[in-house]
Amino acid sequence: MHTLSQLRKRSSWQVTCAIPAALLAGCAAPVEQPVKEADILLLNGIVYDGSLSEPVMADVAIEDDRIVFVGDAEGAGYKAATSLDVSGKVVAPGFIDPHTHYDRDIVPWSQDPEQSLILPAIMQGVTTVFVGVDGSGHPAIAETLSNADKKGIGPNVAAYVGFGAVRSMVLGYSDKAPDAEELISMKKLVGKGMCEGAFGFSTGLFYSPQSYSTKDEVITLAGEAASRGGIYDSHLRDESSYTVGLQGAVQELIDIGHATSMPVHIAHIKALGVDVHGESLDVIGLVEKAQASGLAVTADQYPWIASGTSISAALLPRWAQVGGEAEMLARLQDAEQGREIRKAMAENLRRRGGPDSLLLSNRVKQDLIGKTLQDLSEEWGLDPVEAAVKVLEMGGAGVASFNQSEDDVKRFMKQAWVMTSSDASAGHPRKYASYATKYAKYVKQEKTITTAEFVHSSTGLAADSLGLQDRGYLKEGYFADVVVFSPEDYAPRATFLDPEILSAGVVDVIVNGEFAVREGEPTGLSPGRGLKHTPLVGTCD
């Protein structure tokens, strides 16, 4: 790694003329370097540019919302009103989070003025977030992005149009197959979302009512996104052994990609539950075979062995949820259906790892948060399944579900096609600490990956795979989304029992050329933008 002093010595005017005076005129004086004005200079940083390249010591110059120079700023004649010495700090492109639930933070009726700053992301160095994941994205994409711009938002926001939103708008929570007219209505909604700037079509085939769909239905709707240059992003139909199995669900995603000729992306890739621990090897094999056939396949991953979900999604069979919560509760009270539901819940609880593996985390009475289903079973004197039924009757709960193996987590993390994500949602430390945890645990402590791999999987890989233009790299002409963090201090502080604590170690965060974080503190500014994907020419006329 070259030091700036070495670079600057090479660029300085050094002339020794031990020659006759008559020839001295040949030693021309140095040409004065014209001063180039920038707005911000980050000096002497350890620069990771978003690729897998080794770091270099360099300066980064920013003017307006763009990076205008990376290298030796003094030698190039750059000066700036704001010049920061970031010696010993990592300077990298702002991180890109491909899977979040920050839709809830940018709605216009949110009352918290700080909510749209999205500090859990910004304070980890995340400068762009994707919303509308798991099939949740409403087709009114223009409104979603406009809300972000009007409220003012910390990071940039990109969005998907979602299968769940589209299907429920046309079919409600029914498990019926759409007829020809209903399918046309859904296709139009997907097309609307794409033409308003969605980056692709997202599904959450594990969740009702999306789980009632067939593969052919999904292919038909995904084709509307494919024809406009979008990608297919999916929470798989099964990450475990609930229905088609993990490998069957991955194969379904690959089949959808081949049928539509569009890039496919696996959301929060994992092997969930005791039945599929170790199947990461088989999944990697399926993906590599598909890639060898010419299909673009990527995935994102949060660095935790616990997922975050609801107690209903974790334990209830999907048929029990048809029609919504009221009908589900009525089935639980029915003698015959209730017995069948409880039988399925017992099997799902075993699959998840038992009652000790489910920790109540949010959306439930405060005095129950931090307790496991086993704790409630003992406290209430009930069988664990009956304790879960009681929670459902109380309105349900969010849970942290400890269901993965470290071997699978690490194996997926090492793949060149797996990027970092948070799946940011309440009640789980992943919202506040995924990027910091990946660096502190898997780079520094366990050395599963290198710093360059961490940065690339959090920046350039995401930008290239998801279709972000001029972001994800520290290059001249690219948008000035930049994070500066201390390699010694960048670390998580959130825990499963106290999940809403901001991470430590981020020094500066710049979004579109403005400071969102300065000297470790939020500035209160909202420099983020709603980012629109440009559909293929002629597909939205």
Sequence and secondary structure as in RCSB ss.txt:
>XXXX:A:sequence
MHTLSQLRKRSSWQVTCAIPAALLAGCAAPVEQPVKEADILLLNGIVYDGSLSEPVMADVAIEDDRIVFVGDAEG
AGYKAATSLDVSGKVVAPGFIDPHTHYDRDIVPWSQDPEQSLILPAIMQGVTTVFVGVDGSGHPAIAETLSNADK
KGIGPNVAAYVGFGAVRSMVLGYSDKAPDAEELISMKKLVGKGMCEGAFGFSTGLFYSPQSYSTKDEVITLAGEA
ASRGGIYDSHLRDESSYTVGLQGAVQELIDIGHATSMPVHIAHIKALGVDVHGESLDVIGLVEKAQASGLAVTAD
QYPWIASGTSISAALLPRWAQVGGEAEMLARLQDAEQGREIRKAMAENLRRRGGPDSLLLSNRVKQDLIGKTLQD
LSEEWGLDPVEAAVKVLEMGGAGVASFNQSEDDVKRFMKQAWVMTSSDASAGHPRKYASYATKYAKYVKQEKTIT
TAEFVHSSTGLAADSLGLQDRGYLKEGYFADVVVFSPEDYAPRATFLDPEILSAGVVDVIVNGEFAVREGEPTGL
SPGRGLKHTPLVGTCD
>XXXX:A:secstr
   HHHHHHHHS      S HHHHTTS        EEEEEEEEEEEE  SSS   EEEEEEEETTEEEEEE HHH
HTEEEEEEEE TT EEEE EEESSB GGGGS TT   TTGGG HHHHTTTEEEEEESTTTT  S HHHHHHHHHH
H  SSEEEE EEHHHHHHHHHTT      HHHHHHHHHHHHHHHHTT  EEEEETTSTTGGG  HHHHHHHHHHH
HTTT EEEEE S SSSSSS HHHHHHHHHHHHHHHT  EEETT    STTTTTTHHHHHHHHHHHHHTT  EEEE
E S SEEEEEHHHHHS GGGGTT HHHHHHHHHSHHHHHHHHHHHHHHHHHHT GGGEEEEESS GGGTT BHHH
HHHHHT  HHHHHHHHHHTT  EEEEE   HHHHHHHHTSTTEEE   B TTSTHHHHHHHHIIIIIIIIS SS 
HHHHHHHHTHHHHHHHT SS SS  TTSB  EEEE TTT B    SSS     B EEEEEETTEEEEETTEE   
    B      TTS  
